[in-house]
């Protein structure tokens, strides 16, 4: 713990994975006040996709600060928001063309289901086991990845129903059987708990984030799309963590060719500036009455300028291709480690959204996962755990990560595992 009297006045509600007093960040590196550097494979939980302080993003933000910092969206239009919309239109799923901007992922999630309820006139929502959608009361009511996020806050928002996610490794099923099971159970919920006529939306992360970095097998998202189309239910995809190049595509849903009715985005959107948003079809947004939703800071001019620059960097520097190549390198290296350390029960992921799940005698091994991340931290590598039991190490390097940095992280993790397993 760094010595600083102000630390005594920081709320302890923040659960900490490290206690570094950081001085600056550059690319894939963080530097503490003593000049020690850390290879940051957390990206501020999937936020700094272009790396720390990318020069193009910094320049865009600096230029905007000198022109306009805040132009409230109820009062004025400003060029940075319009520029961002023009940059987003070619990359969001086809047909989605009308935007609302907020500050955080939780706010965007709240906006998405408020829109769904208004647009359909229906009250209920279906989410999936292991999901994480945020910490505000509404978003927390949709979150099922850990009781930690809900304990002490009951009663939560009504009208929320939870369906199984096709987590094949956890279920002990083949990928196809896991999809069949999950879709069958969803149909059961629609026949036994919330009728389609009272269900506004199905909300799902295309890849479970905090719930374990679980990639759904082929057919699951397509099955959700078919059910929603059949029943007039809106499909909301929460791409807060999986968006903006994280999986090697701008949005993870592109891997399955699924277009949602509402897309939720945040985290990597503005390279560290607080910005989130939702996008839907014009006719859907038109059912949201003026004044039915809002926010003071949403679409902040500086954050919008940073987001436009972020998209430019992802495109001009080939970061989608780099995420694919470096992700394959990372998964191959972790699979090799799996052969040496049998406690690694599963290696999975798309692009640079990668997980190693630790088990012992068929049970989650959170102790080893957490010991390994602590040992990695001591060796200068920042990693995070996730999953309901905390037994999954998630790998979230920036999209600018190099092959040499991936190799270095793998070598460090191997040393950390050897130490933690001794």
N, C-alpha and C positions, 0 to 999 in steps of 0.2 A: 504494500500500500504506500503510495507516495506521501511524503510529509507536506501537508498543507492544511492549515486550520480550517479553511473553507469546506474541506471535505466533511467535517463534522456536521455541516448544515445541509448536506445533500440527502434527500429523502432515501431511506433504505428500501423503499418499495421497489426500486429498480433491482431486479435480480441480476447479479453480475457474473459474467464469464471470465473477466479479467479486470485488473485494477491499474492499468497503464495510464499514466498522465501523459497524454499525447501532445506533441509540439506541432507536428505538421504531417501531411501525407503527400505522397508523390507516386503516381502510377499504382503499382501493386503493393507499395510499401507504406507503413506508418513508422514514424520516428518519435521516441519519447524525449523527455526533457534532457536526458543525459546523452542523447544521440544514438542510442541503440535502435536498430531497425527491426521491424517485424514484417514478415510476409503475410499480408492480410488476405486470407481466404474466407473472410466473412462479408466483406463489402458493406459493412454497416447493416447487415441482414438483407443483402440483395439490393442495395441502393446505389452504390457507386460503380455501376456497370462499366462506365468509361474510365475507371480508375480514379484515384484521388487527384483532384485539382487538375483535370485535363485542361491544357492551355486554351483550347477553343471554347470550352464551357466557361472558363474563368474570364476570358476576354469578353464574351457575350454578356455575362452578368455584370462585369465592371462597366461596360458601355451603357447598359440599361440603367444601372444605379444613378448614373449622372444625368439621365433624361427624365425618368419617372419611376419611382419606387412602388407606389400604390395608386391604382386607379380602380375604385370600387365598382364591381360589375353591375350593380343595380343603377349606377349613376352615369358611368361613361363606358364607351368601348375604348380599347387601346390596341395599338398595332401589335405588340408582342403576343396577345391572345389570338388575334386573327392570323398572325404568321404561324403560330403553333398549330392552329386548326388546318391551315394549308399544308403543313408538314405531316400532320397525322392522317389526313384523308387518304393518301395513297397507301398507307401501311395498315390501317385498321381493316377488319373483315369487310368484304364487299357488302354494300347496301347500308352500312352503319354510317351516318353522316351528320348527326346532330349531337353536340357536346355540352356537358356541364362539368365545371371544374371545382374541386375542393382542395383541401390541404393534405389529408392523410388517407390511407387505405380504408380505415374504419369509416370515415366520413363518406367516402365514395360508395362503400358497401351499403351504408344507410340510405344514401341517395338512390341506389339501384333498386332496393326493395320498396322504398316509398313510391318511386316511379311505377314499379310493377303493380302495386296495389291500386294506385290511381288509374293506371291504364286499363286494368282488367276489371276493376270493381270487386275483386276477390280479396279475402283477408289472409290466407294461409301461405306458408312457405315450406319447401322441403330442402333440407341440407343433407350432408353426408358425414358419416362417422369419421372422425379424425380431422375434420375441417378446422381451419382457423380463418376467421373473417374480421377480427378486430376486438377491441376492448371497451368500446362504448356499450351502453346497455343493450341497444338493438343488435349491434354486431356481435357482442358477447353471447347473446341469446342464440346466435347461429353457430357459435364456436363449440366444437366437441373434441378438440385435440387433447385437452388436459382439464381436469377439474380445478387446477390451480387458478385458471382464468375466470371461473364461475363461482367458486366457493366463497360464501359470505355475502353474495349479492342477490340471492334468491329473494322473492320470486322474480323471474326474468320475463321478457316479453312473451306473450301467448301467441299461439298460432304457428308454432315451429315444430316440424316433424323431421325425424332423423332416419335416413336410409343407409344401408351398408355401402361402403366403397369397395370396389373390387381389388382389394389388397391381397393379391394372390399368395405372396410369401407368408403373410400372417394367417390367412385362411387355410393354408395347406392345400390349395387347389391349383389346377392348371390355369393358365391365363384365360382360356375359353370358358372353363367352368366357373371361374370367379366372375366373369362378366355375366354369364347366364344367371348365377345366383343373385348378383346385385340387381339386375334388371327385374328379375322375378320378384324380389322383395320390394322393390319400388312399386311394381304393379299391385302387390298386396297392400301396401300403404294406401294407395289410391282407391282401393276397394274396402279398406277397413278403418282408416283413420281420418283422412282428409279427401273428400270427394273432388274429382277434377273441377267441378263447377265452383268450388270454394278455394281452389289452389291458384294463387297468383303466379308463382314462379318456382322453378327448381334452380337453386343456386349451388354452383360447384366450382372448385378449383380444378382446372384441367390436369394439373399435377398437384397432389397434396403437398403443401408446404410444411408448416410447423408440425403437421401430423406424421411426417416421416419421409418426405420427398419420394412419394409413391407415384410411379407412372402407371396410369390405368392401361390395361390391355386394349388392343384394337377392338373396336366394336362398342365400347362402353359409351363414349361421348356421342357416337352416331345413334346409339339406342336411345339416349336421353333426348336427342333432337327429334327422333321419330315420335316418342311419347308426347313431347311438348306440342309438336305439330298436330297430332291426333286430338289432343284434349284442349287446345287453345291456351296452354300454359306457356308463360314466357321462360326462356332459358337464359339465365344469367351466368356468365363465366367470370369468375374472380381471377384475374391475371395480375393481381397486385405483385406477387413474387415471381411469377413465371414470365412476365412480359418484358418487352424492350431488349430482346436478344438473348435473354438468359438461357433459352433452350436451343439456340442456334437458329431460331426463327424470331421475327419480331414478337409474335404471340404464339404460345404453345399450342393453341387450338389448330394452328395451321398444319401441324403434324397429322391431324386426322380429318382435315377439310371440313370442320364444323364451324358454322357461323351462328353466333348467339343472337338473341334479341337485344341483350344489353351486355356490354363489355365493361368490366371494372379494371382500372389501371392506376398505378401509383409507383412507389419504390424507385425502380431504375429510370423512371420517366424523366427526371431532371437532374440526375447525377449528384443528388444530395440536397437540393433545394426542396422545401416542402411543397409538393404539388401532387394532386390526384385528379382523376376524372372518370366520368362514365360517358359512353357513346351508345346511341341507339338510332333506330330509324326515325326519320322526321315525323312520320305519322304516330309513332309511339310517344315521342316527346311532346307532340301536340296535345296529348291527353293529360298532360301535367299542367294544371292551372297556374297562371302567373301568380307568384307569391306563395305557392304551396311548398316551396323549398328555397333555400338560399344559404348565405354565408358571407361574412365580412371579407375574408382574405382570399377566397377561392379565385384561382386564376390570377394570382399576383403577377405583376408585370415582370419582375426580375426572375421569378421562377419560370414563367413562360418562355422568356428569352433563353434561359439555361436549358429548358426542355427542347426547344427548337435546335439549339446547338448540339444537344445530346444525340438527337436523331441524325443530324448531319455527320457527326463523328462515327456513329454506328455504320452509316452507309458509306462514307468516303474512305474509312479505314478498313473496310472489309471485316468488321467485327462479328458478323453472323457466321461467316466462314471460319473465322478463328475460333469462335465458340464451339463449332462443330468439331474442328480438328483437335483442339486442346481438350475438349471433353472426351473424345475417343481415346486420346493419350492418357488422360487421367483414369478413365474407367479400366483401360488395359492394365495400367500400373497397379491399380487397386485390386484387380482380379488376380494379378500375380501375387500380391501380398496376401490375398485370401488363401492361396495355396500354402503359404507359409504360416499363416495365423488362422487356424480353423474357427476361432471365435467370430471372425467376419462371416456371418451367415449369408449375407446378400450384398451385392454391388449392383446399383441401378442408377438410372438417370438419363436425361437428354441434354445435350449441349453441356453447359457448365452449371447444371443443376443436378448434382451427383450426391448419392448417399452410400454410406457403408453401415449396414445394420449388424449389431453385435448380439449374439445369442450364446447361451451355454446350456447344454442338455435340453435344447428346444425352448428355452425360456429367455426372455429379454435380459441382456447383461448390461444394465445401465452403468454399473460400477466400472467396468472395463472401458466403455465408451468415454466416460467422463475422466477416468484416469489417463487415457490416451490423449485427450485434448489438453489436459493439464501438462502432461509431459511434452506435448508439442509446443505449448506456449512457452515453457521453460527453454525450449530450443529455438524460439523465434518464429513460430508458425501459429497464426491465429485461426482457430476452427471453432465451430459451434456444434452443439448437439441438438436434437429435436426428437420427435416421436412421442407417443403417449407415455411411454416408460422412460424416455430420455436415453434410449439405447442406440440411437442413430446419430452418426457423425455426418453432418451435411457439409458439402464442399461448394463454396460460392465464390470462386475467384473472380476478379474483374474480367471483362471480355477482352481486355488488352493484354492478358497474361501471356507470357512467352513459353515456348517449349522448355527452355532452361529452368524457368521458375516452377513449372509443373514437375519437372524431374527433381528439383531441389525439395519441393514440398513432399513428394513421395519418399525421398530418402529420409527426410526429417521424420515423417510419420512412421516409417519402418523402425527407426531408432526409438521413437516414442512408444510404439507398440511393444517392442522388445522390453523396454524398461517397465512399462505398465503391466506386462504379463509375467514379469519375473517374480 
